[in-house]
């Protein structure tokens, strides 16, 4: 039908987090989709959100393992730090996602530790119920992002010179 590119909003490869955020997909479906895209020559991207509420080292490991195990079927990885958005289900129903004390911050933060730094606007901070408070959550979010980037550095990440719009 002429499709040449598809970006999958995976968010995480942690089965527990996928259930917690009501993603409605499973890791095996993601793998199957990537293999089909590769088989039919369709360029594939995978979006990853680092630092989802209540994310653990085990969850980060699951995502890193998934990316590395499927690297032959992934053309590009788009990693970002979690950002609570107004109007999202997490914002509208925070207790369902075990977050509380949502507060408006309106500040910028820099992600990354090298030349590919990204500056993101952060509108809201929050605390995890029975988990991390905002200052520690911010550190965990950065840690998650940096681990994913560092441990999957052999995969392709977008940069200003890539020109992927030329697909």
N, C-alpha and C positions, 0 to 999 in steps of 0.2 A: 504493500500500500504506500510505499515511499518513505516509511519511517527510517530515519538514519541515526537518531539519538533518543535515549530515554534515561532520565535521571530518577533513581529510586530513592524515596524518602525513608530510608531504613531507620534512621535515628540511632539505634543501638542494636547489637546482636545478642543482647542479654535477654533470654526468654522471660525472666522475671520482670525486667523493666518494660519489655514490650507489652506484657499483660497489665502492668501497673499504669501505663500511660494509655491503655486501651487502643493500641495501634491496630489490632485486628489482623496481624500477619504473624507468621512464624519463620524462624531462621531457615528451615528447609525450603519454604516457598521462595525466600529471597535467593537462596543458592540456585534453585531451579530456574528462576527468572533470569539470573545472570548467565547461566549456561545457555539458555535459549537465545538470549540477546547475542552472546558471543557466536553461537552456532550460525545465526542468520546474519552476522556482520553488522549488527546494530550497535553503535557506540554506546557504552553504558557508563553512567555516573552513579555514585552512591553518596547520599547525604548522611552525615553522622552528627549527632548532637552530643557534645561532651558536657558532663556535669548535670545530667537530669536529676531531679529531686530524688534523694536517697540512693544515688549511684554509689556502688562500692568498687573496691579494687577488682573483685571477681567480675563485676559487670564490665569494667574497662577491659579486663583481660579477654572476655568473651568477644568484645567488639574488635580488639586488635587481632585476635586469633582468626576471626571470621574474615577480616580484610586480607590478612596474609595468606590464609588457606584458599581464598578465591581471587588472588591477585591476577591470575591469568585471564579472568573473565571481567575484570574491572578496569575501565579505561581512565577514570578520574574519581578521586575522593574529595568531597567537599565537607570539611570539618568546621564546626562552629561551636562556640560555647553557648550553653542553654541561656535563653533570655525569656523571662516571663512576659507574656504579651497580653495587653488589654483585650478583652473579648474572647480569649482562648478559654477552653474548658477548665484548664488549671487555674486561671484567674477567676473565672466565674464560680467554680466549685472547688476551692482550695482544699477543703477538708477531705474530699474524695481522693486527692492526690497527696495527702498527708503533708500539706504545707500550711503555714499560718503567718500572722504578723506581716502581711504584705504592706510594703511602704514605698512611697514614691521617692526615687533617688535622683533621676534626671542627671546622670553623669556619664562620662566617657571612660572606657577602660581599654587598655591595649592588650591584645592577645598575641602570644608567640614570643619567642626569645631570639629571633634572628632577623634577617633582612626581610622576611615575609610577614612582619608584624601587621596585624589588622587592628584598627580601632573600631570598637563597637559602642553604640549608645545603649546604656542600661537604664531603663525607666524605673523598674521595680526591683526591690530587694525582698527577701522572704526568709523565714526560718522553716526548717524541716520539723514536723511534729516528731518528738522523741528522737531527733537527729541533730544535725549541725545548725548552729545559729549563723546568721548572715556573714559575719566576718570570716568564719571558718568555711562556710559554703563557698564563698568567693575563692578562697585558696584551693579548695577541692576542685572547683570548676576549672581553674587554670591548670592545676596538676593533671586533670583528666585530659584536657586539650593538648598539653605539652607531651604527655605520654603517648597519646594516639599519634601525634605528629612524629615524635622521635622514633617510635618503634615500627612505624609503617613508612619511614622515609624513602623506602625503595619504590613506593607507589607514587603515582602522579597526583600532584595537588595543583590547583589553578594558580597562576601568577599573571602579572600584567603583560607578559610577553608571549603567552601561550597562543593567543589568537584562536581559541576553540570556537569562536563565533564563525570561523571560516568553514566549519563542517558543512 
